[in-house]
Every structure is written in C-alpha cells, then in structure tokens.
Amino acid sequence: DVAVMGEVGLAGEVRAIPQCERRVAECVRLGFTTIVLPRENLRRMQAAEGVKRMGVDTVMQAISVMF
C-alpha cells in the first residue's frame, strides 16, 4: 500500500520528478494509501484525498519514513 517515487542522486538526495500530480493520481486509482515523494514536488502539489503523502529530501529519510 506504499508507493515511492523520485529521482535519486549519487549522494542519496531525492530530486523532483515531472508530472508528479498525474503519477499520484494514478497511485490513488490503483489503491495505494501512502505515497513517498520528493519534498520539492510535495510543496507544489494540491491536496489529494484518500492518500497520505510524505515528502523526503534523501533516501535515508525515505527509509526511516517507511519503516
């Protein structure tokens, strides 16, 4: 029930991705309840109903949020 998206840099940073709102909408349609995405994308997005969104800056943050 968790979807993770973002581009990972060599130093472990999670970079913004294009068309994030569209990807989140597809995740919601598929039944995901939690989405981990780049914090930069989260700042630009409007609220999505029925899904918990978590913004992260690094891979380590993403891992700690998920477990």
TAQUIDA-V863513 format. One record per pair of residues at least 24 apart in sequence whose ideal C-beta (glycine too) atoms are under 7 Angstrom apart, sorted by the first residue. I is the first residue (numbers start at 1). J is the second residue. D is the distance in Angstrom with one decimal. If there is no record, write none. Layout:
i={I	I}
j={J	J}
d={D	D}
//
This chain:
i={1	1	1	2	2	2	2	3	3	3	4	4	5	6	6	8	12	12	12	13	13	14	14	14	14	14	14	16	16	17	20	21	24	36	36	36}
j={32	33	34	32	34	36	66	27	32	35	36	62	37	37	38	59	58	59	60	57	58	38	56	57	58	59	62	40	41	41	45	45	48	62	65	66}
d={5.8	4.6	6.1	6.8	4.6	6.8	6.1	4.5	4.4	4.8	4.5	6.4	5.1	5.9	4.4	5.9	5.1	4.5	6.5	6.6	5.8	4.8	5.4	6.1	6.1	6.4	6.4	4.0	5.0	6.3	6.4	5.5	5.7	5.3	5.9	6.4}
//
